[in-house]
Amino acid sequence: MSEPAKPKLSIFGEFREFIARGNVIDLAVGVIIGAAFNDIVKGLVDNVVMPPIGLLLSGVDFSQMKLVLKAADPAKKAAEVAIQYGLFFNTLIKFVIVAWVVFLLVKGVNAIRRRDAESPPKPAPAPTPQEALLTEIRDLLKDRRPADSA
């Protein structure tokens, strides 16, 4: 048997159906939370992690570290051309922090799933006294044999 043909949807109908799927909504929520989390990690790295590292390295400010390829020329209104490896280092630290948090999150979810898979199933609830009595009556009626007709 073939499936019944679905009515053809307009482009807007298809789009509405696509958006209404749960995984698309979940993805959108994940992207929004990820963007907010990015701001938190940026603040953590720039304001909490990097200052002590810079202090340990004799006051080095990584965000200012760069390799100047061409100095700025105010007379020609030319901007400086530089490779900002310090900013790259900050970005690398942010990535490691995000990767670590995601790892811990996945590890926690996997531990919960393993625990749920290993736990024995809950026993069925005991029947109520009324159900027990009805079961007993049913069983007695099953066991009763009809009288033989001669």
N, C-alpha and C positions, 0 to 999 in steps of 0.2 A: 504494500500500500504506500502510496506517496502522500506526503504531507499536504494539507490544504494550502492553497496559495494565499500568501499574506497580501492584504491590500497595499498598493504602492503608496509610500509616504512622501510628502513634500520634503524638500531639503530642510525646512524648519522643523518638521515632524521628526525626521531622522536625527537632527541635532538635539531636539528635546529628549528623545529616547536615549541617545548617547550620554547626555549629561545626567539623566536620571539614574543611570547605573550606579550601584554602590561604590564600585572600585574607582570611578572617576571622582566622585565626591571625596572619598578617602585620600586619593592622590592630591587633590586640591588642598585639603586640610593639612596634609603632610608638607606640601610646598610652603604654605603660609607659616606653619610652625617652624619649618627649617629656616626660613628667612629671618624670623624673629630670633631663633637660636643662633644664627650667624652673627647678629648684632651683639648678643650676649658674649659669644666667644671672642669677638673682636675687642669688646671692652675688657674682657678678662686678660687677653694676651697683651693688649696695648697698655693697660693701666695696672695690672697686677703681676703678670709673669715677667714681662720684659724689663721693668725698672730694676728689680733685684738682680737679674742676669747682667744688665748693664753696669750695676754697681759692683758686682763681683769682677767684672772685666774693666775696672778702673773708670767707671762713669761713661762707658760707651753707650750711645743712643743709636740703636740699630735702625730706627726709622730715618736717621740722617746719613747713614752710610751709603756711599755711592761712588761710582767710578765716572769721573767727568770726562766725556769724550770731546766736548766743545764747550768752552766757557760762554756765559751769557755776554752779549755785547750790547750795552744800553744805547750806544750811538746808532747802531743799525736796528735796534729794537728786536734783536735776535734772542730767543730763549736758550737757556742752557740745555745741552744734550748730555744725558747721563744714564748710566746703568745703575738702577737703585736696588742693589743686592740686599741691602738692609731690610727694605720693605718685603722683598721676596722671602727673607729669613722669617720675618713676622708671619707672613702668609703660610709658610711651611709649618710653623709652630701651631697656628690655628688649625691647619689640616690634621695634625697629629692629635690635637685635643678633640676635634670632632670625631675622628676615627675611633679614638679611645672611648668616647661616650657612646657611640653607636655600637661598638663591640660589647661594652658592658650592658647595654640595653638588649641586644640580641642574646647575649649569654643569660641574662635574667629571664627572658621569655622562654628560651630553650629549657632552662632549669624548671620553670613552672610547668611546661608541657611534659617534661620527663616525669615530674612528680605526679602529675595527673594521670599519665599513662601507667605508672607503676602502682598507684593506689588501687586497692581492691574495690570492686564495684559495691555500691551500697546495697545491703539486703533489702528485699521487698518489705514494705511495711506489713506488720501483722494484721490479719483481717479483724474487722470489728466483730463484737460478739454476735451481731445480727447476721453478718456474712458467714461466720463460722456455723451458726445454726442452720442457715439455708443450705450451706454446702453439705452438712450432715444429712439433712432431709433429702437432698438430691441423691446422695450416695445410697441412702436406704431405698429410695424408689428405684434406683438402677438395679440394685441387688434383688428386689422382689420379682419373682418370676410369675408370669401369668398361669392360671390354673389350666391343666390339660383338659381339653374337651374330649369326651369319650366317643 
